[in-house]
Amino acid sequence: LSGNDQLAYNRFLASAAHERGLLIGLKNDLDQISELVAEFDFAVNEECYEYDECERLSLFIDAGKPVLHAEYSETLVSDAEARTLFCDEMVALGLSSMVLPLELDDSFRFVCD
C-alpha cells in the first residue's frame, strides 16, 4: 500500500465517523498530520518523547485539537526528576501526557498536569 492509500483510508474513516456523529483520533501517523489534521478531531500518540517527535504533533495543538500521549519508559517510572522534566516539556508543548506500564496492567500511572 502507498502513502496515498493510507491517506484515502484515513479520510474514509474520518468521514464515516463524522457521518455517525462520532469523533475520531489520528493515532501515531506523524508523517501525514499536515494532510489530515483538518479531518481528525484529536491525536493519540505513543512514545513521541522516546523518539524525539513530539513537536511534530504541534499542528493538532495549533488547531485547538487535543493530543493524548503515552510513554512507557522505565526511566520515567523510576526517576522522579526525569519524569518532572518530561512533564514540564510535554505541558509546554500542550500535550496531555502520561507514563504507563508497557503491559497496561494499571500497576502505575503518572499523569502530567
C-alpha positions in Angstrom: 0.0 0.0 0.0 1.1 3.5 -0.7 1.0 6.7 1.4 -1.9 7.8 -0.8 -3.7 4.6 0.0 -3.3 5.4 3.8 -4.5 9.0 3.3 -7.6 7.8 1.4 -8.3 5.2 4.1 -7.9 7.7 6.9 -10.1 10.2 5.2 -12.7 7.5 4.7 -12.6 6.6 8.4 -12.9 10.3 9.4 -15.8 10.8 7.1 -17.6 7.7 8.3 -17.1 8.6 11.9 -18.4 12.2 11.4 -21.4 11.0 9.4 -22.3 9.0 12.5 -21.8 11.9 14.9 -18.6 10.4 16.3 -15.2 12.0 17.0 -12.1 10.3 15.5 -8.4 10.4 16.5 -5.4 10.0 14.4 -3.0 7.5 16.0 0.8 7.6 15.5 0.6 8.7 11.8 3.1 11.6 12.2 4.0 11.7 8.5 0.5 12.6 7.4 -0.5 15.0 10.1 -0.4 18.1 7.8 -2.8 16.4 5.3 -5.2 15.0 8.0 -5.3 17.5 10.9 -8.4 19.2 9.5 -10.3 16.0 9.2 -9.4 14.5 12.6 -10.7 15.7 16.0 -7.7 14.7 18.1 -4.5 12.8 18.0 -3.2 9.8 20.0 0.5 9.2 20.2 2.8 6.7 21.9 6.5 7.2 22.5 7.0 10.6 20.7 9.2 11.6 23.6 11.3 8.5 23.3 11.8 9.2 19.5 12.1 13.0 19.8 9.0 13.5 17.7 6.5 15.3 20.0 6.9 18.7 18.3 5.5 17.1 15.1 2.1 17.0 16.8 2.0 20.8 17.2 -0.3 21.1 14.2 -3.1 19.5 16.3 -2.3 21.8 19.2 -2.2 24.9 16.9 -5.6 23.8 15.5 -7.1 23.7 19.1 -7.3 19.9 19.0 -6.0 17.7 21.9 -3.1 15.3 21.7 -3.3 12.3 24.1 0.2 11.0 24.6 1.6 7.9 26.4 5.2 6.9 27.2 6.4 3.6 28.6 10.0 4.4 29.6 11.3 2.7 32.7 13.5 5.8 33.4 10.3 7.9 33.6 8.9 5.5 36.1 11.9 5.2 38.4 13.4 8.7 38.2 11.2 11.4 39.6 13.5 14.1 38.3 13.4 12.8 34.8 9.7 12.5 35.0 9.3 16.1 36.1 11.5 17.3 33.2 9.4 15.2 30.8 6.1 16.5 32.1 7.4 20.1 32.0 8.3 19.7 28.4 5.1 18.0 27.4 2.9 20.6 29.2 4.9 23.3 27.4 4.1 21.6 24.1 0.4 21.4 25.0 0.2 17.6 25.1 -1.9 15.6 27.5 0.8 13.1 28.6 1.2 10.2 30.9 3.6 7.5 31.8 2.1 4.0 31.8 3.4 0.4 32.2 4.1 -1.2 28.9 1.9 -4.1 29.9 -1.0 -1.7 30.5 -1.8 -3.5 33.7 -2.7 -0.4 35.7 0.2 -1.0 38.1 1.0 2.7 38.0 0.0 5.8 36.1 1.8 9.1 36.2 -0.2 12.0 34.6 1.4 15.3 33.6 -0.7 18.2 34.9 
